[in-house]
Amino acid sequence: MPTSSEDSLLSHHSGDPDLKRLASLSLAALGVVFGDIGTSPLYAIRECFHGEFSIPVTTPNVLGVLSLLIWAIILIVTLKYLTFIMKADNEGEGGILALTALIISHSRKNNNNERWFLIGIGLFGAALLYGDGMITPSISVLSAVEGIKIVAPSFSPLMIPVTIVILAGLFLFQHHGTAKVGAFFGPIILIWFISIGLLGLVEIVCYPRILKAVFPWYGIEFLLNNHSKGFMVLGAVFLSVTGAEALYADMGHFGRKPIRLTWLLLVLPALLLNYFGQGAVLLSSPEKSSNPFYALVPSWGMIPMVILATLATIIASQALITGVFSLTQQGIQLGYIPRLTVRHTSASHIGQIYVPAANWSLMFATIALVAGFGSSSRLASAYGVAVTATMLISAVLFYYVARDIWKWNRFAVDLLVGFFMIIDLSFFGASVSKLFHGAWFPLVIGFILFTVMLTWKQGRQLLLKQVQDRTLTVGEFVESLAIQQPQRVKGQAVFLTANPDIVPIALLHNMRHNKILHSEVGLFHFSTERVPRVPNSKKVEVVQLSYGLYKITARYGFMEYPNIRQVLALTNQQGMHFRPEAISYFLNREKIVTGMKSKMSLWRKKLFALMARNALSATAYYDLPSGQVIEIGVQVQI
């Protein structure tokens, strides 16, 4: 994972770190990666016995649910993600868009149907993660704050206002970045896992019979005896593994080894101890099913635990919010999301970015969810379906990696992925069964964003085709200059072009109306590669044409941010003599008019035109000096 911050981040290319470095990275990973799955004990078991689809608190039911929960964690997190899925990295980067980009770059070019299928499900999985990014902060913070009614029941009406204030403060803080407080995240989560593990251990010592739940036949027997009701409970059981996708998405920041080591040595034991402890509480005191997590806490430790739980859920929410920012940046770079403002908040950590539009959208959505659902139990019904669908999609994409890229034995791949998909489909079916109890929300969000992303991509392709039909290829333009040259003026001009093989309309309009051509003209094209980052040695390609024309292609990865100053510096290293302070930048400013017959429906064309009008300008996106930019208007019908 070649990055500018290799001194602070670990990649699987970097080799084994020394013990001190490994410990430092493991602590950092603890604060960022495991916050979501680490706060699941606040609500996972409670929803099985006290949620909308709850079951009676009996010994067979407690042992059965606990057995299902334990084996879900082992099979999904430990086996599927940490053992197999995390092997499928795109030059060290993980996450569903990184995986999609990897597969597309290796897919068989002659199979367009397969190619579009992979792109489609990858995009839909990414869109669903936005729904997860809205629900996770809501349910996590609200479930922690609900400890207030245990400490002081009279303050119960304050739960919703306090949660909203915490969420608002969390989102208002985002523009500062997490660099200043990142060092505190790991220690707080470390204290959290040690605390919940010890609380569970105390109950296990008092009621050791609960350890029988480790045997899987208790879970199988529970499903056989409870039929449809037992199947519905699987949706609540799945809440214990909802952070598994984050382990994969954040792999690029820390590497596999720290994540796997932290999981096996601390996170997994702490979670299992706490879940066993909650099961023991339910067996000894069934009436405490309304909040078995806080039932583990002695009265003297209740207030500190509520504070610690709130801090832990804020950190878990921060990880999801940062993930949405990263996903948005990847979508912009890959051409599926309109240009938005992306600010880097840390000079040393390349992954720390701030996207204002995504931040405010998430803030309003999470506050609306808390106010609308009113309790974490109701939110739990909406939670899970987006994550189960994304996990299912990840299994499908992993299948293509193992089959087509790694060339694994076909039978072995079918068997392995088939086993994972049976588990994923079971949890997905249980989650979808709550469709009318809130599960519709993340699906609607996913479909809306999926439509937006496809509309932007297809609209840009349609727009570029119309522009291409109205201009010349670079070869044709050079040939025309040999026949009749316009008046040349001394100076340097840069024209940005979306297609390196055609002449920008701005250049032709400038010649037609101003009757001039600069003595040195650079046709700049920014290309996004399907790899996370492109090394500087391969980032810029310069092709010298005739008559003072140069075709310059700048290649960036989908985790990078285009920078015109860097491109000019790299271009000059190849023998060019661009003077940044003296360059005139010419841009097309398209005015989109709908009406032309095409495969895209009229309402989608209007949606694309609306997005194009509100997208960040090329001047701001590429950080061009505004005093040196000349925009030339072009009306294009699509």
WOTAGI-V326400 format. One record per helix or strand of 2 or more residues. SS is the DSSP state (h for helix, s for strand). FROM is the first residue (numbers start at 0). TO is the last residue. If there is no record, write none. Layout:
ss = {SS | SS}
from = {FROM | FROM}
to = {TO | TO}
This chain:
ss = {h | h | h | h | h | h | h | h | h | h | h | h | h | h | h | h | h | h | h | s | s | h | h | h | h | h | h | h | s | h | s | h | s | s | h | h | s | h | h | h | s}
from = {18 | 34 | 39 | 43 | 58 | 95 | 111 | 147 | 152 | 157 | 173 | 181 | 207 | 216 | 243 | 250 | 255 | 285 | 298 | 342 | 352 | 355 | 375 | 384 | 409 | 434 | 439 | 473 | 486 | 504 | 515 | 535 | 539 | 548 | 563 | 579 | 582 | 601 | 617 | 625 | 628}
to = {31 | 37 | 41 | 49 | 86 | 105 | 144 | 150 | 154 | 171 | 175 | 205 | 213 | 240 | 248 | 253 | 283 | 294 | 332 | 343 | 353 | 372 | 381 | 404 | 431 | 436 | 468 | 482 | 495 | 513 | 527 | 537 | 543 | 555 | 571 | 581 | 592 | 613 | 620 | 627 | 636}
